[in-house]
Amino acid sequence: MKDALIVRYIKKKKEKGMDMLIDNYRGLITSVVRKHLGTLQNYEEECVNDVFLLIWNNIESFDKGKNELKNWICAIAKHKAIDYKRKYIKNVNTQTIESNISYIDKNLMQREIEEEIEEMLSYLNERDKDLFRKYYLENFDLEEIAMDTNTQVSNLYNRLSRGRKKIKENCMKKEV
């Protein structure tokens, strides 16, 4: 009941909905962000605030028939924290030696991201894992991948869609 009220208020862009969301879910969001940010504790508050902003701006995409509000919020928090890690590592790669992060910390974060990616891809078969790596991580065009694998682009789109759905379903199960 409380979740339905929160969603209704936020959809109507009433601040009371955000107040209720913060009261009920700030601890959960903070713990999910903290878990996935790892050593980047100084970005935690900013990431949590971004999660609340994402919820505010994207509440229309929440479907209570597909998911519970808590699970939907956890997924947003997890992905936002992973995005922060990626952004931070990208910035670290462009900084000079005078950077305040050590080489070891950078490698540790890179390994954490790689482990999380591998965990997400573990729900897919080897062929789909290879497709996801090429398309999402190595930025190959689907046309290139189709030519290399002697497959139609439409088939690749279908495999990507099914794979994303499979990953999402399994990640949601795991978050609970």
C-alpha positions in Angstrom: 0.0 0.0 0.0 2.8 2.4 1.0 4.7 1.7 -2.2 1.6 2.4 -4.4 1.2 5.7 -2.6 4.8 6.6 -3.1 4.6 5.8 -6.9 1.3 7.7 -7.2 2.8 10.8 -5.6 6.0 10.7 -7.6 4.1 10.2 -10.8 2.1 13.4 -10.0 5.5 15.1 -9.2 4.5 15.7 -5.6 7.4 16.2 -3.2 5.6 14.2 -0.5 6.3 11.1 -2.7 10.0 11.8 -2.6 9.9 12.4 1.1 8.2 9.0 1.6 10.7 7.3 -0.8 13.6 8.7 1.1 12.2 7.8 4.5 11.5 4.2 3.4 14.3 3.4 1.0 17.3 5.6 1.7 19.0 2.9 3.8 18.4 0.2 1.2 19.7 2.4 -1.7 22.7 3.5 0.3 23.7 -0.1 1.1 23.3 -1.2 -2.5 25.4 1.8 -3.7 28.0 1.1 -1.0 28.3 -2.5 -2.0 28.8 -1.8 -5.7 31.0 1.3 -5.3 33.5 -0.5 -3.1 36.5 1.7 -2.5 34.9 4.8 -3.9 33.2 5.9 -0.7 33.5 9.6 -1.4 31.1 9.2 -4.4 28.5 7.4 -2.3 26.3 10.4 -1.4 26.4 11.8 -4.9 25.5 8.4 -6.4 22.6 8.0 -3.9 21.2 11.4 -4.9 21.5 10.5 -8.5 19.5 7.3 -7.8 16.7 9.4 -6.3 16.8 11.7 -9.3 16.6 8.8 -11.7 13.6 7.4 -9.8 11.9 10.8 -9.9 12.5 11.2 -13.6 11.8 7.6 -14.6 8.9 6.5 -12.4 6.7 6.1 -15.4 8.8 3.0 -16.4 8.1 1.3 -13.2 5.6 -1.6 -13.7 4.2 -3.1 -10.5 3.0 -6.1 -12.6 6.6 -7.0 -13.5 8.4 -6.1 -10.3 8.2 -4.8 -6.8 9.2 -1.2 -6.1 12.0 -2.4 -3.8 13.5 -4.6 -6.5 13.2 -1.9 -9.2 14.9 0.6 -6.9 17.7 -1.8 -6.1 18.4 -2.4 -9.8 18.6 1.3 -10.5 21.0 1.8 -7.5 23.2 -1.1 -8.6 23.5 0.1 -12.2 24.1 3.7 -11.2 26.9 2.6 -8.8 28.4 0.6 -11.6 28.2 3.6 -13.9 30.0 5.7 -11.3 32.8 3.1 -11.1 33.1 3.1 -14.9 33.2 6.9 -15.0 35.7 7.0 -12.2 38.0 4.5 -13.9 37.8 6.3 -17.2 38.8 9.5 -15.4 41.6 7.8 -13.7 42.9 6.5 -17.0 43.2 10.1 -18.3 44.8 11.6 -15.2 48.5 11.9 -14.7 50.7 10.3 -12.0 49.9 13.1 -9.6 46.5 11.5 -9.3 45.4 10.7 -5.7 44.6 7.0 -6.6 47.3 4.4 -6.7 47.9 2.0 -9.5 46.8 -0.9 -7.2 43.5 0.7 -6.4 42.8 1.3 -10.1 43.5 -2.3 -10.9 41.4 -3.5 -8.0 38.4 -1.4 -9.2 38.9 -2.6 -12.7 38.9 -6.2 -11.5 35.7 -5.6 -9.5 34.0 -4.2 -12.6 35.2 -7.1 -14.7 33.9 -9.6 -12.0 30.5 -7.9 -12.0 30.3 -8.0 -15.7 31.3 -11.7 -15.7 28.7 -12.3 -13.1 26.0 -10.7 -15.2 27.1 -12.5 -18.3 27.2 -15.9 -16.4 23.5 -16.2 -17.1 24.1 -16.4 -20.9 25.5 -19.2 -23.1 29.0 -18.8 -24.5 27.8 -17.6 -27.9 25.6 -14.8 -26.4 28.4 -13.9 -23.9 30.7 -13.3 -26.9 28.0 -11.2 -28.7 27.5 -9.1 -25.5 31.3 -8.5 -25.1 31.8 -7.6 -28.7 28.7 -5.3 -28.9 28.7 -3.7 -25.5 32.3 -3.8 -24.3 34.3 -3.7 -27.5 31.9 -1.5 -29.4 31.7 -3.6 -32.6 28.8 -2.7 -35.0 26.2 -5.3 -35.3 26.8 -5.4 -39.0 30.4 -6.4 -38.4 29.4 -9.1 -35.9 26.8 -10.4 -38.3 29.4 -10.7 -41.1 31.9 -12.4 -38.8 29.4 -14.9 -37.5 27.5 -15.3 -40.8 24.3 -14.2 -39.0 21.6 -11.7 -39.8 21.6 -8.4 -37.9 17.9 -9.0 -36.9 18.9 -12.3 -35.3 21.6 -10.5 -33.3 19.1 -7.9 -32.1 16.8 -10.7 -31.0 19.6 -12.4 -29.1 20.7 -9.2 -27.5 17.1 -8.5 -26.4 16.6 -12.0 -25.0 20.0 -11.8 -23.3 19.2 -8.5 -21.6 15.9 -9.9 -20.4 17.6 -13.0 -19.0 20.2 -10.9 -17.2 17.6 -8.5 -15.8 15.5 -11.3 -14.5 18.4 -13.1 -12.8 19.8 -9.9 -11.4 16.4 -9.0 -9.9 16.2 -12.4 -8.3 19.6 -12.0 -6.8 19.0 -8.6 -5.4 16.1 -9.8 -3.3 
